[in-house]
Amino acid sequence: MGNHLTAAMLNALVDGELTGQEFERANRHLSSCSACTGNALDLSLLKSATAKAGRRYAPPAHLPERLMRLAERRR
């Protein structure tokens, strides 16, 4: 697999986008490379935190109407 997993490979791994063969190769590499394992963990935690933060905020139901009124006033 080379010295380290590429950023593209790590992102695809974290996103679950690797083929079976690519996944096996990445796992073999991760079993012996603490640097890549740490990078994969960091990316996974970042993805999880971003998804969680995105679910935390729900805009008020009246917001679209209010924004439209404000936009019309500025015309």
mmCIF file of the N, C-alpha and C atoms, coordinates in Angstrom:
data_MODEL
# 
_entry.id   MODEL 
# 
loop_
_atom_site.group_PDB 
_atom_site.id 
_atom_site.type_symbol 
_atom_site.label_atom_id 
_atom_site.label_alt_id 
_atom_site.label_comp_id 
_atom_site.label_asym_id 
_atom_site.label_entity_id 
_atom_site.label_seq_id 
_atom_site.pdbx_PDB_ins_code 
_atom_site.Cartn_x 
_atom_site.Cartn_y 
_atom_site.Cartn_z 
_atom_site.occupancy 
_atom_site.B_iso_or_equiv 
_atom_site.pdbx_formal_charge 
_atom_site.auth_seq_id 
_atom_site.auth_comp_id 
_atom_site.auth_asym_id 
_atom_site.auth_atom_id 
_atom_site.pdbx_PDB_model_num 
ATOM 1   N N  . MET A 1 1  ? 0.813   -1.186 0.000  1.00 0.00 ? 1  MET A N  1 
ATOM 2   C CA . MET A 1 1  ? 0.000   0.000  0.000  1.00 0.00 ? 1  MET A CA 1 
ATOM 3   C C  . MET A 1 1  ? 0.853   1.245  0.000  1.00 0.00 ? 1  MET A C  1 
ATOM 4   N N  . GLY A 1 2  ? 2.157   1.147  0.102  1.00 0.00 ? 2  GLY A N  1 
ATOM 5   C CA . GLY A 1 2  ? 3.016   2.322  0.142  1.00 0.00 ? 2  GLY A CA 1 
ATOM 6   C C  . GLY A 1 2  ? 3.307   2.711  1.580  1.00 0.00 ? 2  GLY A C  1 
ATOM 7   N N  . ASN A 1 3  ? 3.918   3.873  1.733  1.00 0.00 ? 3  ASN A N  1 
ATOM 8   C CA . ASN A 1 3  ? 4.298   4.307  3.078  1.00 0.00 ? 3  ASN A CA 1 
ATOM 9   C C  . ASN A 1 3  ? 3.098   4.627  3.958  1.00 0.00 ? 3  ASN A C  1 
ATOM 10  N N  . HIS A 1 4  ? 2.184   5.421  3.457  1.00 0.00 ? 4  HIS A N  1 
ATOM 11  C CA . HIS A 1 4  ? 1.005   5.808  4.233  1.00 0.00 ? 4  HIS A CA 1 
ATOM 12  C C  . HIS A 1 4  ? -0.211  5.851  3.322  1.00 0.00 ? 4  HIS A C  1 
ATOM 13  N N  . LEU A 1 5  ? -1.382  5.782  3.925  1.00 0.00 ? 5  LEU A N  1 
ATOM 14  C CA . LEU A 1 5  ? -2.620  5.926  3.161  1.00 0.00 ? 5  LEU A CA 1 
ATOM 15  C C  . LEU A 1 5  ? -2.757  7.388  2.743  1.00 0.00 ? 5  LEU A C  1 
ATOM 16  N N  . THR A 1 6  ? -3.214  7.612  1.537  1.00 0.00 ? 6  THR A N  1 
ATOM 17  C CA . THR A 1 6  ? -3.411  8.973  1.059  1.00 0.00 ? 6  THR A CA 1 
ATOM 18  C C  . THR A 1 6  ? -4.623  9.591  1.760  1.00 0.00 ? 6  THR A C  1 
ATOM 19  N N  . ALA A 1 7  ? -4.705  10.909 1.686  1.00 0.00 ? 7  ALA A N  1 
ATOM 20  C CA . ALA A 1 7  ? -5.859  11.599 2.267  1.00 0.00 ? 7  ALA A CA 1 
ATOM 21  C C  . ALA A 1 7  ? -7.145  11.122 1.610  1.00 0.00 ? 7  ALA A C  1 
ATOM 22  N N  . ALA A 1 8  ? -7.113  10.926 0.307  1.00 0.00 ? 8  ALA A N  1 
ATOM 23  C CA . ALA A 1 8  ? -8.297  10.454 -0.410 1.00 0.00 ? 8  ALA A CA 1 
ATOM 24  C C  . ALA A 1 8  ? -8.704  9.063  0.074  1.00 0.00 ? 8  ALA A C  1 
ATOM 25  N N  . MET A 1 9  ? -7.723  8.200  0.295  1.00 0.00 ? 9  MET A N  1 
ATOM 26  C CA . MET A 1 9  ? -8.012  6.840  0.763  1.00 0.00 ? 9  MET A CA 1 
ATOM 27  C C  . MET A 1 9  ? -8.580  6.873  2.183  1.00 0.00 ? 9  MET A C  1 
ATOM 28  N N  . LEU A 1 10 ? -8.002  7.713  3.053  1.00 0.00 ? 10 LEU A N  1 
ATOM 29  C CA . LEU A 1 10 ? -8.510  7.822  4.417  1.00 0.00 ? 10 LEU A CA 1 
ATOM 30  C C  . LEU A 1 10 ? -9.941  8.353  4.437  1.00 0.00 ? 10 LEU A C  1 
ATOM 31  N N  . ASN A 1 11 ? -10.204 9.359  3.622  1.00 0.00 ? 11 ASN A N  1 
ATOM 32  C CA . ASN A 1 11 ? -11.558 9.912  3.555  1.00 0.00 ? 11 ASN A CA 1 
ATOM 33  C C  . ASN A 1 11 ? -12.547 8.871  3.048  1.00 0.00 ? 11 ASN A C  1 
ATOM 34  N N  . ALA A 1 12 ? -12.162 8.140  2.028  1.00 0.00 ? 12 ALA A N  1 
ATOM 35  C CA . ALA A 1 12 ? -13.039 7.103  1.488  1.00 0.00 ? 12 ALA A CA 1 
ATOM 36  C C  . ALA A 1 12 ? -13.267 6.001  2.523  1.00 0.00 ? 12 ALA A C  1 
ATOM 37  N N  . LEU A 1 13 ? -12.248 5.675  3.283  1.00 0.00 ? 13 LEU A N  1 
ATOM 38  C CA . LEU A 1 13 ? -12.381 4.666  4.336  1.00 0.00 ? 13 LEU A CA 1 
ATOM 39  C C  . LEU A 1 13 ? -13.389 5.124  5.385  1.00 0.00 ? 13 LEU A C  1 
ATOM 40  N N  . VAL A 1 14 ? -13.228 6.337  5.866  1.00 0.00 ? 14 VAL A N  1 
ATOM 41  C CA . VAL A 1 14 ? -14.117 6.874  6.905  1.00 0.00 ? 14 VAL A CA 1 
ATOM 42  C C  . VAL A 1 14 ? -15.550 7.006  6.395  1.00 0.00 ? 14 VAL A C  1 
ATOM 43  N N  . ASP A 1 15 ? -15.694 7.331  5.113  1.00 0.00 ? 15 ASP A N  1 
ATOM 44  C CA . ASP A 1 15 ? -17.026 7.494  4.525  1.00 0.00 ? 15 ASP A CA 1 
ATOM 45  C C  . ASP A 1 15 ? -17.642 6.173  4.086  1.00 0.00 ? 15 ASP A C  1 
ATOM 46  N N  . GLY A 1 16 ? -16.909 5.070  4.217  1.00 0.00 ? 16 GLY A N  1 
ATOM 47  C CA . GLY A 1 16 ? -17.433 3.765  3.822  1.00 0.00 ? 16 GLY A CA 1 
ATOM 48  C C  . GLY A 1 16 ? -17.530 3.599  2.318  1.00 0.00 ? 16 GLY A C  1 
ATOM 49  N N  . GLU A 1 17 ? -16.632 4.242  1.580  1.00 0.00 ? 17 GLU A N  1 
ATOM 50  C CA . GLU A 1 17 ? -16.698 4.235  0.123  1.00 0.00 ? 17 GLU A CA 1 
ATOM 51  C C  . GLU A 1 17 ? -15.659 3.332  -0.540 1.00 0.00 ? 17 GLU A C  1 
ATOM 52  N N  . LEU A 1 18 ? -14.905 2.567  0.224  1.00 0.00 ? 18 LEU A N  1 
ATOM 53  C CA . LEU A 1 18 ? -13.901 1.686  -0.369 1.00 0.00 ? 18 LEU A CA 1 
ATOM 54  C C  . LEU A 1 18 ? -14.539 0.388  -0.858 1.00 0.00 ? 18 LEU A C  1 
ATOM 55  N N  . THR A 1 19 ? -13.976 -0.140 -1.926 1.00 0.00 ? 19 THR A N  1 
ATOM 56  C CA . THR A 1 19 ? -14.394 -1.461 -2.378 1.00 0.00 ? 19 THR A CA 1 
ATOM 57  C C  . THR A 1 19 ? -13.891 -2.487 -1.359 1.00 0.00 ? 19 THR A C  1 
ATOM 58  N N  . GLY A 1 20 ? -14.367 -3.706 -1.456 1.00 0.00 ? 20 GLY A N  1 
ATOM 59  C CA . GLY A 1 20 ? -13.934 -4.751 -0.540 1.00 0.00 ? 20 GLY A CA 1 
ATOM 60  C C  . GLY A 1 20 ? -12.435 -4.941 -0.522 1.00 0.00 ? 20 GLY A C  1 
ATOM 61  N N  . GLN A 1 21 ? -11.836 -4.967 -1.709 1.00 0.00 ? 21 GLN A N  1 
ATOM 62  C CA . GLN A 1 21 ? -10.393 -5.173 -1.816 1.00 0.00 ? 21 GLN A CA 1 
ATOM 63  C C  . GLN A 1 21 ? -9.629  -3.977 -1.243 1.00 0.00 ? 21 GLN A C  1 
ATOM 64  N N  . GLU A 1 22 ? -10.079 -2.764 -1.543 1.00 0.00 ? 22 GLU A N  1 
ATOM 65  C CA . GLU A 1 22 ? -9.430  -1.566 -1.005 1.00 0.00 ? 22 GLU A CA 1 
ATOM 66  C C  . GLU A 1 22 ? -9.544  -1.529 0.522  1.00 0.00 ? 22 GLU A C  1 
ATOM 67  N N  . PHE A 1 23 ? -10.709 -1.920 1.020  1.00 0.00 ? 23 PHE A N  1 
ATOM 68  C CA . PHE A 1 23 ? -10.933 -1.942 2.461  1.00 0.00 ? 23 PHE A CA 1 
ATOM 69  C C  . PHE A 1 23 ? -9.976  -2.916 3.143  1.00 0.00 ? 23 PHE A C  1 
ATOM 70  N N  . GLU A 1 24 ? -9.805  -4.087 2.566  1.00 0.00 ? 24 GLU A N  1 
ATOM 71  C CA . GLU A 1 24 ? -8.879  -5.082 3.134  1.00 0.00 ? 24 GLU A CA 1 
ATOM 72  C C  . GLU A 1 24 ? -7.447  -4.559 3.150  1.00 0.00 ? 24 GLU A C  1 
ATOM 73  N N  . ARG A 1 25 ? -7.024  -3.936 2.035  1.00 0.00 ? 25 ARG A N  1 
ATOM 74  C CA . ARG A 1 25 ? -5.667  -3.378 1.978  1.00 0.00 ? 25 ARG A CA 1 
ATOM 75  C C  . ARG A 1 25 ? -5.485  -2.273 3.013  1.00 0.00 ? 25 ARG A C  1 
ATOM 76  N N  . ALA A 1 26 ? -6.476  -1.409 3.153  1.00 0.00 ? 26 ALA A N  1 
ATOM 77  C CA . ALA A 1 26 ? -6.395  -0.319 4.123  1.00 0.00 ? 26 ALA A CA 1 
ATOM 78  C C  . ALA A 1 26 ? -6.318  -0.883 5.543  1.00 0.00 ? 26 ALA A C  1 
ATOM 79  N N  . ASN A 1 27 ? -7.124  -1.871 5.843  1.00 0.00 ? 27 ASN A N  1 
ATOM 80  C CA . ASN A 1 27 ? -7.098  -2.481 7.178  1.00 0.00 ? 27 ASN A CA 1 
ATOM 81  C C  . ASN A 1 27 ? -5.758  -3.136 7.479  1.00 0.00 ? 27 ASN A C  1 
ATOM 82  N N  . ARG A 1 28 ? -5.183  -3.803 6.491  1.00 0.00 ? 28 ARG A N  1 
ATOM 83  C CA . ARG A 1 28 ? -3.857  -4.400 6.702  1.00 0.00 ? 28 ARG A CA 1 
ATOM 84  C C  . ARG A 1 28 ? -2.836  -3.318 7.024  1.00 0.00 ? 28 ARG A C  1 
ATOM 85  N N  . HIS A 1 29 ? -2.901  -2.212 6.295  1.00 0.00 ? 29 HIS A N  1 
ATOM 86  C CA . HIS A 1 29 ? -1.961  -1.117 6.536  1.00 0.00 ? 29 HIS A CA 1 
ATOM 87  C C  . HIS A 1 29 ? -2.189  -0.509 7.921  1.00 0.00 ? 29 HIS A C  1 
ATOM 88  N N  . LEU A 1 30 ? -3.460  -0.304 8.279  1.00 0.00 ? 30 LEU A N  1 
ATOM 89  C CA . LEU A 1 30 ? -3.761  0.312  9.576  1.00 0.00 ? 30 LEU A CA 1 
ATOM 90  C C  . LEU A 1 30 ? -3.302  -0.554 10.743 1.00 0.00 ? 30 LEU A C  1 
ATOM 91  N N  . SER A 1 31 ? -3.268  -1.856 10.540 1.00 0.00 ? 31 SER A N  1 
ATOM 92  C CA . SER A 1 31 ? -2.852  -2.755 11.628 1.00 0.00 ? 31 SER A CA 1 
ATOM 93  C C  . SER A 1 31 ? -1.381  -2.575 11.986 1.00 0.00 ? 31 SER A C  1 
ATOM 94  N N  . SER A 1 32 ? -0.607  -1.960 11.098 1.00 0.00 ? 32 SER A N  1 
ATOM 95  C CA . SER A 1 32 ? 0.818   -1.789 11.385 1.00 0.00 ? 32 SER A CA 1 
ATOM 96  C C  . SER A 1 32 ? 1.287   -0.339 11.309 1.00 0.00 ? 32 SER A C  1 
ATOM 97  N N  . CYS A 1 33 ? 0.376   0.602  11.125 1.00 0.00 ? 33 CYS A N  1 
ATOM 98  C CA . CYS A 1 33 ? 0.784   2.003  10.980 1.00 0.00 ? 33 CYS A CA 1 
ATOM 99  C C  . CYS A 1 33 ? -0.032  2.877  11.933 1.00 0.00 ? 33 CYS A C  1 
ATOM 100 N N  . SER A 1 34 ? 0.588   3.252  13.034 1.00 0.00 ? 34 SER A N  1 
ATOM 101 C CA . SER A 1 34 ? -0.127  4.054  14.031 1.00 0.00 ? 34 SER A CA 1 
ATOM 102 C C  . SER A 1 34 ? -0.437  5.462  13.518 1.00 0.00 ? 34 SER A C  1 
ATOM 103 N N  . ALA A 1 35 ? 0.393   6.003  12.639 1.00 0.00 ? 35 ALA A N  1 
ATOM 104 C CA . ALA A 1 35 ? 0.147   7.345  12.104 1.00 0.00 ? 35 ALA A CA 1 
ATOM 105 C C  . ALA A 1 35 ? -1.145  7.368  11.287 1.00 0.00 ? 35 ALA A C  1 
ATOM 106 N N  . CYS A 1 36 ? -1.317  6.400  10.403 1.00 0.00 ? 36 CYS A N  1 
ATOM 107 C CA . CYS A 1 36 ? -2.522  6.338  9.577  1.00 0.00 ? 36 CYS A CA 1 
ATOM 108 C C  . CYS A 1 36 ? -3.740  5.984  10.413 1.00 0.00 ? 36 CYS A C  1 
ATOM 109 N N  . THR A 1 37 ? -3.555  5.129  11.427 1.00 0.00 ? 37 THR A N  1 
ATOM 110 C CA . THR A 1 37 ? -4.662  4.784  12.308 1.00 0.00 ? 37 THR A CA 1 
ATOM 111 C C  . THR A 1 37 ? -5.136  6.022  13.057 1.00 0.00 ? 37 THR A C  1 
ATOM 112 N N  . GLY A 1 38 ? -4.201  6.833  13.533 1.00 0.00 ? 38 GLY A N  1 
ATOM 113 C CA . GLY A 1 38 ? -4.556  8.076  14.208 1.00 0.00 ? 38 GLY A CA 1 
ATOM 114 C C  . GLY A 1 38 ? -5.275  9.044  13.281 1.00 0.00 ? 38 GLY A C  1 
ATOM 115 N N  . ASN A 1 39 ? -4.784  9.145  12.040 1.00 0.00 ? 39 ASN A N  1 
ATOM 116 C CA . ASN A 1 39 ? -5.436  10.020 11.060 1.00 0.00 ? 39 ASN A CA 1 
ATOM 117 C C  . ASN A 1 39 ? -6.853  9.543  10.744 1.00 0.00 ? 39 ASN A C  1 
ATOM 118 N N  . ALA A 1 40 ? -7.023  8.246  10.611 1.00 0.00 ? 40 ALA A N  1 
ATOM 119 C CA . ALA A 1 40 ? -8.353  7.697  10.335 1.00 0.00 ? 40 ALA A CA 1 
ATOM 120 C C  . ALA A 1 40 ? -9.289  7.958  11.515 1.00 0.00 ? 40 ALA A C  1 
ATOM 121 N N  . LEU A 1 41 ? -8.788  7.809  12.723 1.00 0.00 ? 41 LEU A N  1 
ATOM 122 C CA . LEU A 1 41 ? -9.595  8.068  13.911 1.00 0.00 ? 41 LEU A CA 1 
ATOM 123 C C  . LEU A 1 41 ? -9.985  9.547  13.978 1.00 0.00 ? 41 LEU A C  1 
ATOM 124 N N  . ASP A 1 42 ? -9.019  10.434 13.724 1.00 0.00 ? 42 ASP A N  1 
ATOM 125 C CA . ASP A 1 42 ? -9.314  11.872 13.723 1.00 0.00 ? 42 ASP A CA 1 
ATOM 126 C C  . ASP A 1 42 ? -10.407 12.213 12.717 1.00 0.00 ? 42 ASP A C  1 
ATOM 127 N N  . LEU A 1 43 ? -10.297 11.676 11.513 1.00 0.00 ? 43 LEU A N  1 
ATOM 128 C CA . LEU A 1 43 ? -11.308 11.940 10.484 1.00 0.00 ? 43 LEU A CA 1 
ATOM 129 C C  . LEU A 1 43 ? -12.671 11.392 10.887 1.00 0.00 ? 43 LEU A C  1 
ATOM 130 N N  . SER A 1 44 ? -12.677 10.226 11.474 1.00 0.00 ? 44 SER A N  1 
ATOM 131 C CA . SER A 1 44 ? -13.931 9.618  11.907 1.00 0.00 ? 44 SER A CA 1 
ATOM 132 C C  . SER A 1 44 ? -14.598 10.454 12.995 1.00 0.00 ? 44 SER A C  1 
ATOM 133 N N  . LEU A 1 45 ? -13.812 10.922 13.951 1.00 0.00 ? 45 LEU A N  1 
ATOM 134 C CA . LEU A 1 45 ? -14.355 11.761 15.022 1.00 0.00 ? 45 LEU A CA 1 
ATOM 135 C C  . LEU A 1 45 ? -14.853 13.097 14.480 1.00 0.00 ? 45 LEU A C  1 
ATOM 136 N N  . LEU A 1 46 ? -14.120 13.672 13.534 1.00 0.00 ? 46 LEU A N  1 
ATOM 137 C CA . LEU A 1 46 ? -14.544 14.927 12.915 1.00 0.00 ? 46 LEU A CA 1 
ATOM 138 C C  . LEU A 1 46 ? -15.864 14.747 12.176 1.00 0.00 ? 46 LEU A C  1 
ATOM 139 N N  . LYS A 1 47 ? -15.978 13.662 11.423 1.00 0.00 ? 47 LYS A N  1 
ATOM 140 C CA . LYS A 1 47 ? -17.211 13.388 10.686 1.00 0.00 ? 47 LYS A CA 1 
ATOM 141 C C  . LYS A 1 47 ? -18.382 13.218 11.645 1.00 0.00 ? 47 LYS A C  1 
ATOM 142 N N  . SER A 1 48 ? -18.172 12.492 12.713 1.00 0.00 ? 48 SER A N  1 
ATOM 143 C CA . SER A 1 48 ? -19.222 12.255 13.700 1.00 0.00 ? 48 SER A CA 1 
ATOM 144 C C  . SER A 1 48 ? -19.639 13.552 14.386 1.00 0.00 ? 48 SER A C  1 
ATOM 145 N N  . ALA A 1 49 ? -18.678 14.369 14.786 1.00 0.00 ? 49 ALA A N  1 
ATOM 146 C CA . ALA A 1 49 ? -18.989 15.633 15.462 1.00 0.00 ? 49 ALA A CA 1 
ATOM 147 C C  . ALA A 1 49 ? -19.715 16.594 14.525 1.00 0.00 ? 49 ALA A C  1 
ATOM 148 N N  . THR A 1 50 ? -19.320 16.616 13.261 1.00 0.00 ? 50 THR A N  1 
ATOM 149 C CA . THR A 1 50 ? -19.970 17.489 12.286 1.00 0.00 ? 50 THR A CA 1 
ATOM 150 C C  . THR A 1 50 ? -21.419 17.063 12.064 1.00 0.00 ? 50 THR A C  1 
ATOM 151 N N  . ALA A 1 51 ? -21.649 15.783 11.947 1.00 0.00 ? 51 ALA A N  1 
ATOM 152 C CA . ALA A 1 51 ? -23.013 15.281 11.757 1.00 0.00 ? 51 ALA A CA 1 
ATOM 153 C C  . ALA A 1 51 ? -23.868 15.584 12.977 1.00 0.00 ? 51 ALA A C  1 
ATOM 154 N N  . LYS A 1 52 ? -23.302 15.414 14.158 1.00 0.00 ? 52 LYS A N  1 
ATOM 155 C CA . LYS A 1 52 ? -24.041 15.683 15.392 1.00 0.00 ? 52 LYS A CA 1 
ATOM 156 C C  . LYS A 1 52 ? -24.379 17.167 15.501 1.00 0.00 ? 52 LYS A C  1 
ATOM 157 N N  . ALA A 1 53 ? -23.443 18.030 15.180 1.00 0.00 ? 53 ALA A N  1 
ATOM 158 C CA . ALA A 1 53 ? -23.676 19.474 15.246 1.00 0.00 ? 53 ALA A CA 1 
ATOM 159 C C  . ALA A 1 53 ? -24.742 19.896 14.243 1.00 0.00 ? 53 ALA A C  1 
ATOM 160 N N  . GLY A 1 54 ? -24.768 19.263 13.092 1.00 0.00 ? 54 GLY A N  1 
ATOM 161 C CA . GLY A 1 54 ? -25.754 19.593 12.073 1.00 0.00 ? 54 GLY A CA 1 
ATOM 162 C C  . GLY A 1 54 ? -27.170 19.239 12.489 1.00 0.00 ? 54 GLY A C  1 
ATOM 163 N N  . ARG A 1 55 ? -27.318 18.260 13.349 1.00 0.00 ? 55 ARG A N  1 
ATOM 164 C CA . ARG A 1 55 ? -28.646 17.855 13.817 1.00 0.00 ? 55 ARG A CA 1 
ATOM 165 C C  . ARG A 1 55 ? -29.113 18.691 15.011 1.00 0.00 ? 55 ARG A C  1 
ATOM 166 N N  . ARG A 1 56 ? -28.198 19.424 15.618 1.00 0.00 ? 56 ARG A N  1 
ATOM 167 C CA . ARG A 1 56 ? -28.510 20.166 16.829 1.00 0.00 ? 56 ARG A CA 1 
ATOM 168 C C  . ARG A 1 56 ? -29.388 21.387 16.561 1.00 0.00 ? 56 ARG A C  1 
ATOM 169 N N  . TYR A 1 57 ? -29.287 21.975 15.404 1.00 0.00 ? 57 TYR A N  1 
ATOM 170 C CA . TYR A 1 57 ? -30.004 23.206 15.114 1.00 0.00 ? 57 TYR A CA 1 
ATOM 171 C C  . TYR A 1 57 ? -31.127 22.957 14.126 1.00 0.00 ? 57 TYR A C  1 
ATOM 172 N N  . ALA A 1 58 ? -32.306 23.388 14.498 1.00 0.00 ? 58 ALA A N  1 
ATOM 173 C CA . ALA A 1 58 ? -33.453 23.333 13.592 1.00 0.00 ? 58 ALA A CA 1 
ATOM 174 C C  . ALA A 1 58 ? -33.995 24.757 13.489 1.00 0.00 ? 58 ALA A C  1 
ATOM 175 N N  . PRO A 1 59 ? -33.994 25.336 12.296 1.00 0.00 ? 59 PRO A N  1 
ATOM 176 C CA . PRO A 1 59 ? -34.489 26.715 12.168 1.00 0.00 ? 59 PRO A CA 1 
ATOM 177 C C  . PRO A 1 59 ? -35.975 26.787 12.480 1.00 0.00 ? 59 PRO A C  1 
ATOM 178 N N  . PRO A 1 60 ? -36.421 27.914 13.004 1.00 0.00 ? 60 PRO A N  1 
ATOM 179 C CA . PRO A 1 60 ? -37.848 28.069 13.300 1.00 0.00 ? 60 PRO A CA 1 
ATOM 180 C C  . PRO A 1 60 ? -38.682 27.951 12.032 1.00 0.00 ? 60 PRO A C  1 
ATOM 181 N N  . ALA A 1 61 ? -39.900 27.485 12.177 1.00 0.00 ? 61 ALA A N  1 
ATOM 182 C CA . ALA A 1 61 ? -40.786 27.267 11.025 1.00 0.00 ? 61 ALA A CA 1 
ATOM 183 C C  . ALA A 1 61 ? -41.074 28.564 10.279 1.00 0.00 ? 61 ALA A C  1 
ATOM 184 N N  . HIS A 1 62 ? -41.086 29.693 10.985 1.00 0.00 ? 62 HIS A N  1 
ATOM 185 C CA . HIS A 1 62 ? -41.416 30.972 10.349 1.00 0.00 ? 62 HIS A CA 1 
ATOM 186 C C  . HIS A 1 62 ? -40.231 31.628 9.638  1.00 0.00 ? 62 HIS A C  1 
ATOM 187 N N  . LEU A 1 63 ? -39.054 31.066 9.745  1.00 0.00 ? 63 LEU A N  1 
ATOM 188 C CA . LEU A 1 63 ? -37.862 31.698 9.185  1.00 0.00 ? 63 LEU A CA 1 
ATOM 189 C C  . LEU A 1 63 ? -37.934 31.933 7.672  1.00 0.00 ? 63 LEU A C  1 
ATOM 190 N N  . PRO A 1 64 ? -38.330 30.971 6.846  1.00 0.00 ? 64 PRO A N  1 
ATOM 191 C CA . PRO A 1 64 ? -38.373 31.233 5.401  1.00 0.00 ? 64 PRO A CA 1 
ATOM 192 C C  . PRO A 1 64 ? -39.272 32.416 5.038  1.00 0.00 ? 64 PRO A C  1 
ATOM 193 N N  . GLU A 1 65 ? -40.430 32.498 5.688  1.00 0.00 ? 65 GLU A N  1 
ATOM 194 C CA . GLU A 1 65 ? -41.355 33.608 5.405  1.00 0.00 ? 65 GLU A CA 1 
ATOM 195 C C  . GLU A 1 65 ? -40.732 34.944 5.827  1.00 0.00 ? 65 GLU A C  1 
ATOM 196 N N  . ARG A 1 66 ? -40.109 34.944 6.971  1.00 0.00 ? 66 ARG A N  1 
ATOM 197 C CA . ARG A 1 66 ? -39.475 36.170 7.469  1.00 0.00 ? 66 ARG A CA 1 
ATOM 198 C C  . ARG A 1 66 ? -38.350 36.617 6.537  1.00 0.00 ? 66 ARG A C  1 
ATOM 199 N N  . LEU A 1 67 ? -37.544 35.697 6.075  1.00 0.00 ? 67 LEU A N  1 
ATOM 200 C CA . LEU A 1 67 ? -36.457 36.043 5.159  1.00 0.00 ? 67 LEU A CA 1 
ATOM 201 C C  . LEU A 1 67 ? -36.989 36.591 3.839  1.00 0.00 ? 67 LEU A C  1 
ATOM 202 N N  . MET A 1 68 ? -38.071 36.014 3.365  1.00 0.00 ? 68 MET A N  1 
ATOM 203 C CA . MET A 1 68 ? -38.668 36.512 2.123  1.00 0.00 ? 68 MET A CA 1 
ATOM 204 C C  . MET A 1 68 ? -39.171 37.945 2.300  1.00 0.00 ? 68 MET A C  1 
ATOM 205 N N  . ARG A 1 69 ? -39.823 38.225 3.429  1.00 0.00 ? 69 ARG A N  1 
ATOM 206 C CA . ARG A 1 69 ? -40.294 39.594 3.688  1.00 0.00 ? 69 ARG A CA 1 
ATOM 207 C C  . ARG A 1 69 ? -39.132 40.574 3.746  1.00 0.00 ? 69 ARG A C  1 
ATOM 208 N N  . LEU A 1 70 ? -38.054 40.181 4.421  1.00 0.00 ? 70 LEU A N  1 
ATOM 209 C CA . LEU A 1 70 ? -36.888 41.058 4.513  1.00 0.00 ? 70 LEU A CA 1 
ATOM 210 C C  . LEU A 1 70 ? -36.268 41.300 3.145  1.00 0.00 ? 70 LEU A C  1 
ATOM 211 N N  . ALA A 1 71 ? -36.199 40.269 2.341  1.00 0.00 ? 71 ALA A N  1 
ATOM 212 C CA . ALA A 1 71 ? -35.632 40.408 0.991  1.00 0.00 ? 71 ALA A CA 1 
ATOM 213 C C  . ALA A 1 71 ? -36.486 41.336 0.133  1.00 0.00 ? 71 ALA A C  1 
ATOM 214 N N  . GLU A 1 72 ? -37.800 41.238 0.262  1.00 0.00 ? 72 GLU A N  1 
ATOM 215 C CA . GLU A 1 72 ? -38.695 42.093 -0.524 1.00 0.00 ? 72 GLU A CA 1 
ATOM 216 C C  . GLU A 1 72 ? -38.553 43.557 -0.112 1.00 0.00 ? 72 GLU A C  1 
ATOM 217 N N  . ARG A 1 73 ? -38.344 43.830 1.152  1.00 0.00 ? 73 ARG A N  1 
ATOM 218 C CA . ARG A 1 73 ? -38.160 45.196 1.638  1.00 0.00 ? 73 ARG A CA 1 
ATOM 219 C C  . ARG A 1 73 ? -36.926 45.856 1.060  1.00 0.00 ? 73 ARG A C  1 
ATOM 220 N N  . ARG A 1 74 ? -35.902 45.050 0.814  1.00 0.00 ? 74 ARG A N  1 
ATOM 221 C CA . ARG A 1 74 ? -34.618 45.594 0.338  1.00 0.00 ? 74 ARG A CA 1 
ATOM 222 C C  . ARG A 1 74 ? -34.621 45.867 -1.163 1.00 0.00 ? 74 ARG A C  1 
ATOM 223 N N  . ARG A 1 75 ? -35.656 45.457 -1.851 1.00 0.00 ? 75 ARG A N  1 
ATOM 224 C CA . ARG A 1 75 ? -35.710 45.676 -3.307 1.00 0.00 ? 75 ARG A CA 1 
ATOM 225 C C  . ARG A 1 75 ? -36.028 47.075 -3.643 1.00 0.00 ? 75 ARG A C  1 
# 
